[in-house]
Amino acid sequence: MMFQLNSQLTTNTILLTEWNLSLVLLKNDQNYPWLILVPKQANMQEIHQLTAHHQALLIKEICRLSEMMQKYFQPDKLNIGALGNIVPQLHIHVVARYKNDLAWPHGVWQPNYISEPYSPEKLSTLIHDFGSLLL
């Protein structure tokens, strides 16, 4: 079976670039700088299902994305997680958190949370600025 991005991820994210293993997506939510790595491997739900080579590559991509987000967004903390409770396809969230954000110090995965899409201007700036860093 060929890799296909889960439909829930296509509805609320923007593809920024493609790395060796993963798609790099921006979650369209102005409340949190939030990027998602999705390994381009069919039928994967858990990191341990990847080959050892792909596991190592995923860790490198997580670190690369984390470093870029730390420099660009200058958060107080980065939250990194692979939950999969709603979207079973393997994907890794990297979320920049600030002590003054809506959910601090709790997680951003709240049952009643409603995301706010970026304005077209802010989205364009993020895609341009951060997208160029990812190349």
N, C-alpha and C positions, 0 to 999 in steps of 0.2 A: 504494500500500500504506500502511496505517495504522501509526503508531508502536506498537511493543509492546516492553516491557522484556524483555530476555534472561532466560530462565528461571534461569540460574545466578546472576544478580544478585538475583532475587526470593527465592532460597533462603537467602542469607546477609546480607541487608541489610534495613533498616527504612526506609520512606519517611518523611522528616521534613517535607518541604514540596515545593511546585512553584513554581519561579521562571518568569520569562518564557520562557526557552529550555529550561531543564533541570529534571529531577527532582533533588532533593537527598536522597541516601541515606546512612544510617549503616551502616557495616559492623559486623556483630555480632561484634566481636573485642575483648575487654578488654585485650589486650596493647598495642594501639595505638589512640589516637584517630584514626579513619579515616573520612572522608566521601568520597562519590563523586558527581560531577555527571554526569548522563546527558542529553545534548541530546535533546529530544523530536522527533527527526527520523528518519523511516524509512530503513532501509538505509544508514546512515552508519557507516563504519569509521575514517575519518581526518578530522582537523580541516580539511584543505584541501578536503574534499568539501562542506563547509558553504558557504553563500553568504557573501559578504564581510560582510554585515550580521550574520549569525549568528556568524561568526568573531569579530567585534568584541564581540558580546554575550557570547559564551563567555568571552573574556578578562576582561571585566568581572565575570562571575559567579565566575570562578576567583579574581580579586583580592578580591571581596567575601567569599567563603567563607574565603579565606586570612586575611584581616584578622580575621574573627570567630573563627577557630580560634586564631590567635595570642593574642588577648585572653583567650579562655575557657580554653584549655589551657596557655598559656604554655610552649610547647615550646622546646627548644634550636634546632630546625630544622624547617621544613616540607618534606616531599618531595612534589612534584607530578609526576604522570606519566600518560601515556595509552599503555599497553602494548598491550593487545588480543591478546596471544599465545594466551590461553585463551578469553577472551570477546571475539569480534570486534566486537561492537557498540561504537560510540564511547562511551567513558566516561573521565572524568578522576578520578584518585585524588588526594586531598589528605590526607596522613598527617602527624600530629604526631609528631615524633621527639625522643627524649631520650637524652642521653649514657649513661644507665644502662638503656636498654631492651634487650630480648633480642637484637636483631640489630645494634645500633650497633657500628661505623659503617657496616655493610653495609646493602644494601637489604632491605626487608621481603618481597620476592618470592623466597623461598627454596623450592627444590623439595620439601623434606621438612617444611616448616612446617605445623603444625596449629594452627588458630586456636582460641581459647577464648572461647565466648560469654559475654556479660555476665551477671551475676546478674540476676534479675528486678528487684531493688531498684535496682541501679546503672543498668540499662537504662531504667527508669522515670524516674530522676533526669535522665539524659542527654537523653531525649526531651523531658522538660518544660523543662529549662534551655536546652539548645541549640536545641531546636525553636522556642521563643519568640523567640530571637535572630534566627532566619531569616526571620521574617515581614516 
